[in-house]
Amino acid sequence: MTPTRRAFLVGSAALCATTLVSSRLMAASTTTTPDVTILDKDWEFYRGPLEPWQVWHSEELVTWEPQTVPHCFNHYDACDPDIPAYRGSGWYRTKLKAANPYRDGRTMLLFEGAAQTSEVFMGTTSVGKHIGGYNEFAVDITDALKTSKDGALAIHCSNARDLDRMPSDLSDFTLYGGLIRPVHLVYLPELAIESIYSVPEWHPGDTSATVSVTARLSGNTTRTASQIPFTIKLIDSSGKVVTQQKLSKNAGQAEFELATLTIPAVQPWSPETPTLYRCEVTMGTGADTSVTTHRFGIRHTKFEAQGPFLLNGKRLLLRGTHRHEDGAYYAAAMPADQVREEFRLIKAMGANFIRLAHYQQSRQVLDLCDELGLLVWEEVPWCRSGVGSATFQQHGKDTLTAMIDQHRNHPSVLMWGLGNEDDWPGELNGDDREAIRTYMRELHELSHKLDPSRVTSYRRCDFARDIPDVYSPSIWAGWYGGRYTEYAAALEKARKAVPHFIHMEWGADSHAGRHAEDPDPALGTVATGKGTAEKGFDYKLTGGTQRMAKDGEWSETYACDLFDWYLKTSESTPWLTGTAQWVFKDFTTPLRVENPVPRVNQKGLITRDMQLKEGYYVFQSFWAKEPMLRLYGHSFPLRWGKARQKRTARVYSNCSEVELFLNGKSVGRRKRDPNDFPCAGLRWELAFTEGRNELRAVAHEGGKTLEDTVQFRYETRPWSKPVKLLLRTVATQNGRSTVEAELVDVAGVRCLDSRAVVRFSLAGDGRLIDNLGTPDGSRVVQLANGRARITVDHREAVVVGVSSDNIIPGYQELGKHNGQA
């Protein structure tokens, strides 16, 4: 029986079950035969248009490059400062050596993600097409392999513009192209499991839970008329079988229930204890017997009217962030170890919630959220677009269906996001409010039909805020509108507008390495009481009213203050369901060409190459369970002010008391008070010595002693008008040299407040390590406190240059390297 809407909103039991291959394919995470092979090596790639027959007859036309998969063909150009990212065709080819171990078995290709539209060819024969860059899909190549010469496999991926496909080209992130996620060769028996789901039913206070195990089969449907033997085992986290059942089923292709089993002595899943059970299903007998396993968790959720949120019967403040699938060097095709490290950092920060923006993300991401205890808002890519053609609308429904079908069994998934910012100016049919409302309601109802246990959610479309179960308006106090001190009032106002409120997206851009000694002068120009929402084109650096996003310095210092105020506010608001800061890591976007790092959204707590900014530690100081201590300023080597002028020393810590030392002498202890802004009272006003200084912070907590030290030079000389750029080598290793540009005045004093844009260039046999989307990995970049860096890969002697408008350029000769790369 499907729950009523009221019952659905009040509470829902958790569900989880993840198959290794695909809920649209079948496959097992473990089987008795070697039926899954990852196709990661021996690929060749060509970026550009080809006809299918040319793929294998193109040596005189094009040059194919050896490649591994996953691969994104925008891995280098996504944040090129001069040329927009490539939008068009990319071809991949390889030779398959297929040997299906099953009698009368089927051979499939499973794609975890191919961006954005793809077509699969065996030889020159098309065997499958897929629209959408973010959900899994499978192609049956059994018959095509029989006639294909040498198992010749070719895949065409295109991220060319397409009004019938989500997401919109006006989305504030790059629509990458390529085989961005793993590709698998899968062997199936004649009749196979397509999907298995475990649907627990449990309420707080119950000592046991029931688990309904359902299945969907695929393959030779004539066999489904006979009784098929199944064995089901439910296994706890220690490996103990807690219950099992044997049965036979006369199964059809539609999803059907295998059995309902009972788990005694339930161990609920939560962010603190993300306990996962395992369901093991054996189907068939003889040579075609296979064993399928998946993991599941048991939990209960409830959104109270106008807050708060309850997990397993207790209030849980959702402490969250956001994530795009994007990283330096790899773009959307990040290696698995880097993804794991990213999520380790998210968990270590103290987060218990994440919104996956703005599309279905990889199975590895959802598995990590299950394992680490991160609740998830996952979203269909209806982003910044009105309601397009019938094809567009059906694509959105198909994408939502696939996302729910493939991920509805993860205990981490809390909400199905229906879209984002579909009130955007300039979109096709973007002003047709009734059409947007109608389509949003269709997605909402489809989500409930496919998964009655979860709520729907949406961010920023106020004229349709009554449709989703949980809604977030736009609140950007202190960045796109107003000042951060208006945050509490903005929360109260938003709370009253909808039954179930949550706050998604807040924060500030920061140019890593840029710091401030004094309050941002733009603060005094921003009006209060005029609203805190992002409206229209507020993200642009020109036009409109005064706002920190346009007029501020983009320093890490200001970002830390804004984070500090928001966290102080949210942690002390008892009715609040939760919030999620935008965004965990800097990412590329075609819309922000003029940013300090061109084409990069710099609101991350870490850079695109995963270097932690100072703001990360502000979150840790409020959220982390383990004792932590961080002196602000590890990337602030040159501070400034007048002689004997007092400057602020900041410490971010969750310890109860911190002692600070300046140049070896104690300057006192401070007790932490989360309401004492900023730094929860852990701040000192000190007069630094001209020249070299050292700060050391010490705390004792939980039987541990924590220390942190920063060293810096204090500059008392004032600077005048910038005159010239200087270059010097700061590091040399493994065939690479890192150089630093410094902007100085006529007396050679660094212009520490300069935000001039500089351009690095190179003469000789070498290359700039650029287009990384980082402050020290872009050939065009704004200075941070009067300096910028870049690395050069070279073996022979080269000359690196740096220039800026109306400034004397700088040059540095880099000698020949004798070492090995």
C-alpha positions, 0 to 999 in steps of 0.5 A: 500500500502506498503511503498517503501524502500526509504519512509520507511527509511526516515520516519515512523508513530508510531503504538501501541496496546497491548493486555493483553493476547497475539497477538498470542492468542486473549485475552482482557485486559478487558472483560465482563466475567472473562476469564483470570486467572494467574496460579502463586500458587500451583505448584510443581517443580523437576529439572532433567529428567523424563518420562511424565508418571513418573511425577504423579508416581514419589514420590518414585523416586524424591522429588517435591518442592512447587513452585510459577511461574514465576520461573527460575531453575538457580536462585541460580547456574547461578553464582556459582563460582565452578560449571557451571550453570545447563543445562537440564530438569526441570518439573512443575506440578499442578492441574487445576480447569477449568470452562469455562463460554462460551457455546462451548468455548475453554480453553487455556494456555498462556505462556509469556515465558518458557525457552528454549524449552518446552512441555505441558502435560495433564496427560501423553498426549502431547498437545503442544511444543514450541522452544524458551525461550523468546516469548509468545505462547498458547496451546489449552487444551479444548479437553485434559481437557475432558479426563485428570484426575483431570486436571493434568497439567505438563510442561517440560522446558529444557535449554539443549544445542541445535544447532538448537535453538537460542541463541548460547551457546557462547552468553555472558549471561546465557541461563536460564531454567524454567517458567520464565514469567507468565502462564495464564489460558484463556477461550475463546468464540467459536469465539474470537479475536486473535489480534487487532492492531491500526496503526496510520498515522500522520505527524508533523504539522498535527492536526489530525491522522487516525487510522486503526484498524485491527483484526484477529479472531480464533476459529469456522471458520464456523461462520466467513461467517456471519456478526459479529457486532463490536463497536470501541471506541478510548479513550484519556488519560483522559478517553474521547471517541474521536471517535467511530464507529459501523459496521458489518464484514464478517471476515476471519481468516487472519488479516482484517481491521475493520475500519479507524477512525480519532482522532482530536487534536492529543497528540503525544507520546514522552519521555517527554509526553508519551501520550497513547490512548486506543482502545476498541473493542466490538465483538458479541452479547448475551452471547458471547459478549466480550470487548477488550481494548488495548493502543496505541500511536501516533508518527513519526520517521525519521533517517536523512542520517548520522544523526541525529534522529528526533521524531515528527519532532524535533531532539532527541538525543537517550540517552540509556542503555541496559537490560538483564532479570536477577536479584539476587535471581530470575535470569530471573524470576524477580518479577513485582515490581522489574522490575518496580523499575528497569525501574523507575531507568532507567527513573530517570537516564534521559534515553530515549532509551533502547536496550533489549538484546538480545531477546524478553522481557516480556510484562511488560517491553514493557508496562513500556517503553510505559508508561515511554517514553523509545524508544526501540530496541528489538532484535531477539536472533540470537546472536554470531552464524553463519548460522546453519541448516534449522531448526535453520534458520526457528526457527530464522524467527519464533522468529522474526515473533512472536516478531513483531506480539506480540510487533509491536503495542507498541509505544515505539518500534523504531527498530527491531534488527536482531541479535548481533555479528554474526562474532564471532570466533569459531561459527558453520559456523561462517566464512561463510560470504555469508551465514550470509549475505544471512540470515541477508537479509532474516530476514531484508526483513521479518521484512519489510514485517511484519512491514513496519513502522519500521527500522531494526537494527544490531550491530557488523557484519561489512561485512554485515553492508549494510543490516540493515537500522541502524547499530552499529559497535563495539566501545569500546574506553578505554576498549577493544581497545585504550583510551577513548579520542579516542571516538570522532574520532571513531564516525566520522569514523563509521559515514562515513561507513553507511547511518544510524549510531548509537552506541550500547554498550560502557562502562567499568566493575567496581567492586562495592566498589573498588575505586582509588585515582590515575589514573589507572596505566594501562592507560599508557600501552594502545596504541592509534591509533590501533583501538577501536573495541572489536575483537575476545576474547578481553573480556578474562582476558588473552592474546592479546594486552594491554587493560583496560579490561584486565590490568585495576583495574576495579575501579568505579573511572575509570568507572566514568571517562570513562562515563564522557568523552563519555557523554561529547562527545556525548552531544556535537556531533550535528549529532549523532543519539544516543548511549546506554551504556552497561549495566544498571545492572550486569548480569550473564554469563558463559564466565567470570569465572575469573571476580572479581565476578565470572560469572558476567558481571560487566559493570552495573550501578547498581549491580545485586541486584539493588544497585546503583554504582557511575557511575549511577550519572554521567549519571544523571548529564548529562541527568536528568531533576530534579536537582541532586547532588552526592558526589562521594564516598558513598562506599569509607569509607577509603581513603589513601595518604601521610600526607597533600597530595592533593586528589580529591573530586568529585561532580556529579551534573546538578546544575549550581553551587556547594559549597563544605565543608570539615570538616565544612569549605567551600573550595569554589564554582565551576560552572558547565561546561560540557566541563571541564573534569572530573566532569564538573568542579565540583572537588576540590583538598584537603588535608584531615586530618589524621583520620575522615573527612567529605565532604558536597556539597550544591547546590541551583537550581530551588528553591530547596536546595540540599545537600549530605554528605560523611564521611570517614577515611584518612589513611596515613600509608603505607602498606607492603606485605599482611600477614593475613585476619581479620574477624569482624561482621558489622551487625546483624539483623533478624537471619542474620549476615554480616561479613567483611574480611580485608586483612592487613600487619604485622602491621595491616594496610589494603592493600588498593590496594589488589585485592586478591581473597578470599573464605568464608566458614562456619562451623555449622548450617547455610548458606552463602547468596551467589551466588547472583552475587554481591560483597557482595553476593559471597563466592568467590570474589576479594577484593575491596580496601582490603575488602569483605563482606558476610552475614550468615543466622543462628540461632545457633552459627556458625564459618565463615572463609575466606581464600586466597592463601598464606595468613593466614586465618581469622575466626569469631564465630557468636553467637546464634540468639535470634530474629526471622527471 
